[in-house]
Amino acid sequence: MVSRVQNTTQPIVTRFAPSPTGYLHIGGARTALFNWLLARGAGGKFLLRIEDTDRQRSTEDATRAILDGLTWLGLDWDGAPVSQNANVRRHAEVVDELLAKGRAFRCYMTEEDAAAERQVAFSEGRALRSPWRDRPGSETPADTPFTVRFRAGDDDIIVEDAVQGDVRWKGKEFDDLVLLRSDGTPTYNLAVVADDHDMGITHIVRGDDHLVNAARQAQIYDALGWQRPVFAHVPLIHGPDGKKLSKRHGALGIEAYRDLGYLPEGLRNYLLRLGWSHGDQEYFTDAEAQAVFSLSGLNKAPGRLDFDKMASVNAHHMKLADNARLLELVSPWCEKLAEGLDTGSTAFRARLLAAMDVLKTRASTLAELAEQAYFLFRPVPIVLEGKAAKPLNGDAPELLARLLPRLEALPHWASAPLHAELEAFTEAESIGFGKIGAPLRAALTGGAPAPDLSLVMEWLGRDEVLRRMADQIKTGV
């Protein structure tokens, strides 16, 4: 059977169609990203449909989690989200059209009958064919529940896929698919075809676990005389061990990555490269990604989740991020490290903003950025114990006591003169820099990894540096 593939010259309309039965899975987020990029890059539309026909498993909380996840990830959609459940009358109309065309029929098999027929079909190496598919209407039982099934054909089914190439199935491999259940509710494949057609969807990018569904849906498209969309089935994401992604591999929901401190643009960039490529380019802005994204760049091989790579890509975007924005994003993380911290205070904001250009190059997530910045806002006096207190043993307090008035008298408090003053002190004391650098770092930061001491001192400011030094001098005396 020759497929009727969508005319690719018309405006592109894509969709993301999650089921609201849980959080936004990272694989679903990648699917949404690919569809979003395809539409945005072509000046088309990206639509959102919530496939909530399973009323028992669909929840408002799950729907909200999906919407929140997409919003945080920065994947905006056009128009209001479509509820599939709201379209059930339209689904029934489509089934009536198939009945009128002779491509569907009412089936009066009970669940037990269907199970028995399926067992016979399996033993004979064929798909289920309902005994009601060719019975005359005169044999229709009155007041008996029925389903409506699709009249499967015997011709080969070919799906032209933008990733997988031409994929062929034998028609006899497909059951007489149930379109409407006995309670009148539509099944997945019928509802998807009707909704995608009515929404004007031109391209469908989704996981290759839907490839067989594409064959079923293609039959329905053809039976109705509707154009098929362009299908692109991408391999599912695998874990680092090469096996299908599962909970054992770690964080799976988008909210988990948000809560780990990733930036949305960092995660977008990582997911983009997880199954798609454009030469050797690793890093993309949104504008760059939209300009070059195409279905031809999608890979046939599964992408493997690599948390080290994810952190590396996010670190790149941390460096590019606006400092004021990072300040707002990292403030809640700082509050977790220092109970009672006033992140709205002028002192906190000024210190962190002054240090941001340097600190953001030393962190791959917001959590790491907060840890890098901890010395700027940690509670004082700083209590040092164990190894952290070792640099302040011996004559270190006396050295700090002799340095303190020199710093106090320094006319200009900035990294360059501070650095010069520290070097002048070591020369005057006839000591190596480490002799004063280690205790001074311990006094000012608690020994935490931090940038150049002169920068640390500039960011903390004169009063805070002198206070922290005095605290340790007093403790050591």
N, C-alpha and C positions, 0 to 999 in steps of 0.2 A: 504494500500500500504506500503510495507516495504521500509524504507529509506536506501539509500546507503551512509553511513557516511564516511567521510574522514579517511583514515588510519593514526592513530595518531603516528605511528612509523617513518614516514617520517619527514624531517626537517620542522619546523613550519615557516609559512609565514603568517603574519598578515597585516592588512592595516587600515588606517584611511582615510575616504572618505567624507570630508565635501563639502557642496555646497557653492560656493563663493558668497553668497548673503548678508553677514554681517560679524560681528566680530567673533572671536573664542569664543563661548559660554563656560561657565565653565563646562556644561554637556558634550560638545564635547571634552573639554580638558581632562576630566576624561576618556572618551572613548578612546582617543588617548593614554593616560597613560597606561591603562590596556592592550591595544594591544602592546604597546612598551615594557612593562615589560614581557609579555608572550613571545614575540619574543626574546628579549635580554637575558632573563633567560635561554632560550633553545638553544642559539647560532644560532637562525634563523634570518629571515629578517623582518623588519618593513617597509612597503611601504606606500607611500602617493599618493592618487588619488584625484584630484580636479574634482568634479562632476558638470561640467559646461555646460551641454547640454541645460540648460535653458538660452539661449543667451540674453534674454531680462532682466533677473534679475541678471545674473552673471556679476561681475565687476572685473577689475584688482585691484582696491583698496581693495576689499574684499579678493581677493586671497592673496595680499601682507599682509593684516592684519592677515590672518590665518597663513601664513608662518612665519611672525614675532612673532606671539604668540607662536607657537610651538618652534621656535628657542629660545625665551626668557625662556620658560618653561624647556628647555634642552632636548626636545624629538627629537633626530636626526633620520632621516629616511635614508633608503638605496636607492641609485640611485636618478635619477631625478624624480620630481613629475610627475605623469601621468595625462594628460588632457583627460577626458572622451569624450569631444567633438571631439578630434582628432581620436577617434575610431569609428566614425559613419559608415564607410564603413564595418568595421568588424561586427558591430551590424547587418547591413543589411544582411551580409553573414550568420549569425546565424539564422536570420529569414528565409532566403531561405532554410536552412537546416530543419527547423521546417515545412516549407511548403512541402518539399519533403517527409518528414516522415508522412505527414498527421496530424500533431499536431498543425498546424496553417492554417488559411484560409483568403482569401480576403473578406472583408466586405464592402458592398456598401451603408450601411445605412448613411444617413445624420445625422447631430447633432440632428435635430428635430425628425428624425425616432428613433434614439437611445434613446432620452428622452421619447418618447411615449412607446417604448418597455420596458424601465426600469420601467415605471409607471405600466404597465401591470404585469410585473414580481413581482414587490413589492406587488401589490394587491393579487397576487396568492401565496405569501410567498416563492418565489424562486429567484434565481439569474438570471441575464440577460443572455439569450441564443440568439445569433444572428440568424435571419431567413436565413442568408447566409451560415451558417456553413455546411449545407448538400446539398446545391443546386449544380447541375451539372455545369461544366464549360461552357456548351453551353448557359446557361442563363446569363453569365457574360456580363454586359452592356459595350459597347465600349465607350472609351474616357470619362469615369466617374471616378471621384476621389474615392479612396478607402483607408481604413485602413487595416492593417493585425492584426488579433486577434488570440489569443491562444485558442485552442479547449479544453475547460475545461472538466475534467472528472467527473464522479459521485462517484468514489471510495473515501473512507476516506483518508485524508491527515494527516500523522503523522510526526511531527518534533521532533527529539530527541535533546533536548536543555540541555546544560551543567548547566544551572541555573534553568530553569523552569521544567526540567524533560520532559517526553513525553507529547506533546501537540497535541490534535486531533481535526480536523475539518471535517465536512461533505463536500464532494466534491460539492454538489449542492448549497453550500453557496457562491461559487465563480463564478463571471462573466466570460464570454469569454473576457479575458483581452486583451486590445489593446497593441500590441507590437510595431507596427510602425504607426505613425500618417499619415494622408493623404499627408503631405509634405515630408514624408520619414524619419522624425526624430524619434529616438527610445524613448520609454517610460522608466521610471525609472527602473522597475523591470527587463526588458529585458537587458538594458545596464549594470546593476549591475551584473547580472549573467554572461554575456559574459566577462566583464572585470575581475571579480574575478577569473573566470576559466583561462583566458589567463595569468593573473598575477601569477597564481599558489597559490592562497590564500588557506590556509588549515584551518584557524580558523577565525571566525568573531565574535568579541565582540562588541556589540552595545546596545543602549537603547531598552527597551521592547516595545516601541511604534512601533518598526519594526517587532514585532513578527508575525503579520498577513502577512507582506511582506515576511517573511521567508517561510510561507506556499505557497504563490504564486511562490516564487523563487524556492522552492523545486520541484514544478511541472515542471518548465522549465528545471531544472537540470535533472530530471528523464526522461523527454521527449527526451532530447539530449543524454541520456546515459552517462552523466558526474557524477562523484562523487560529492556528496554534501560536503561542508566544515563542520567543527564542528561549530555549532551555540551556542552562549552564549548571552542571552538577559538579561541585567541587569535593574532593576527598575530605573526609572528616579529620579533625585535629587528633593527633596521637600524643601520648605522653612521651617523656624523655626516653623511655625504654622501648619505644616503637609500638606499644600496644594501644588499643583504643582508649581514649581519655576516660578516666573514671575518678571517683572520689579519692582513690588511693594516691593519685598524682598531686593532690593538694587543692588549692583554691580553684573553684570552677565557676562561681558566680561573679558577675561584674562588680557587685557591691563589695566582694572580698578584696578585689584589687584596689578599689577606692579606699577601703579601710586599711590597706597596707601602705597607702601613701603614694600610689602612682598618680601621675597627671593624666587627664583624659587624652591629651594630644600624644603623650608617650605611648599609651595603650593602643590608640588608633594606629600609630605608626608601626608598632610591633605586630598587631593583628593584620595590617596590610601586607606585611612581608611574610606572613605565615600562610603560604600557599599562593603567593603572587609575586612576580618580580618584574623589574624594569631595568634591564642591564644589571650593572653591579651597584646601583644606587641603593643605599641602606636607609638614609634619612629623608623624610618628606614633610614639607608643610602641607596643610590641607589644600592650598591652591595648587601646589605641585602635583599632589596625588590626584586631584580631580582632573587636572590637565592631561595626565598620561595614563590613567587607569583604563584598561580595556580587558575584555574577556579573553583576548589572545594571550595575555600575560598570566592567566591562571594555570597553575601546575596540576599535572595528573597525579603526582606523588603526594601522599599525605604530609602535611606540615607537622613538625614535632615541637611540642611546647618546651621552651628552653628558658628557665627563669633567670639564668645569668644574662642571656641575651636581652630578655625583657628589661632587666635592670639597667643594662648598658644603654639601650635605646631611650629609656626614660631619663637617664642621666643626661643624655644629649639634650633633651627637651627641657630639663631643669636648667641647664646653662642658658638656654634661649629665653626662658620665661621672664616676664616683667617682674621686677623686684617688688613693687607694691602689691601685685597679685599674689606673689609667693608669701609675702608677709601675712596677708589675710588667710591664705590656705594653711600655713604652718602654725599659726597661732593656737588652734585647738591642740595640736601635737605638743606644743610647748607647755600648755596648761596641764597635760597629762604628766609631764616630767617634774613640774614644780607646782605643788598644790597651793592654791590661793594666789597664783601669779595674776597680776593685772595686765593682760595683754593689750588693753586699750590705753595704758599710760603713755605719756609722751616719752619717758625715759626708755621704756621697753621698745617702742616703735622706732625711736631714733637710733638706738644701738643696733637693732637687727637690720634696719635698712642700710646703715652705714657699712655693715659687715656682709651684706647679702651678695655683692658681686664676687666676693672670695668664697664664702661658705657654700653657695649653690654649685660651685664647681667641684666640691668635695663630697657631694651627696647624690645618690641615685633615686631616692624617694623622699617624700616629705617627712617620714619618720626619721630617716638619716639626717635630714637637714636640721630637724629639731635637736637631735643628739649633738650635731656639730656646733649648734648655737648655744647649747646648754650652759657653757661657761659664762655667757653674757647675762643670764638671768637666774643662775642657780642661787638658792638661799644662802645667806651669809649670817654669821661668820661660817666659812667653809671648814667643816670638820674633816681632818685627814687621819686615816688609820692605816696600819699595815704598810704595804709597799708604797701607797700614795704618800705616806708621811716621811718616807726615807729621805727624800731630797732636802728635808728641813732639819735633819739631824746635824750634830756637830756644830760648826761655827756658822752655819747657814743663817740663823736668826741675826747674828751680829753683822753679817754681810748685808742683809736686807736693811738692818737699822742704819748702816752707814750710807746705803744707797738712797734711802727714803728722803732725807733732806735735799739731796741733789736733784731728785725728781721734783720735789715740792717747789724748788726754786727755778725750775725750767720755765723760761718765758713763753715758749710756744709749744703747745701740746699737740704734736702730730708725729706720725711714724718716723719720718726722716730724722728730726732732732732727737727723738727718743732713742732711735737706734744709735745715733752718734754718742749720746750720753751714756748708754750702756757700754759701748766700746771704750769710751774715755774712762769709765769706772773700772773696767777690767784692767786697763793699762795702769791706772793709779794704784790699784790693789795688787798688781803683778800676778794676776790669776788668769786662767783660761776662761773663755766665755761660758763654758759649761758649768763652771763653779758657781756663777750667779744665775745663769739661765735656768737651770733645773729648779732651784728653790723658788725663783721668781715665778716660773710657770706653775709650780705647785701652789703657790700662794694665790695666784690670780685665777687659775682654772681648775684647781683641784687635781692637776696632773692629766686632765683629759686632753686627747689630741686636739690641737688647735694650730692655727697658722702662725706666722712669724710673730714673735713676742711684741715687737714694736707696733704691729697692727692691732694685736690684742689690747695693748695699753691705750692706743688711740681710740678704739671702739668703746672700751669701758669708761674712758674719761678720767681726768685727773683725780677727782674726789673718790671715785670707786676704787681706783688702783691704790691710792694711798691708804684707804680704809682697809682693803684686803691685806695689804702688806702689814699694816699695824696690827691686825688681828693675829697674824702668824708670828710676828715679832713678840707680841705679848704672850702667846702660847708657848713659844720656845725659850722664853727667859726663865 
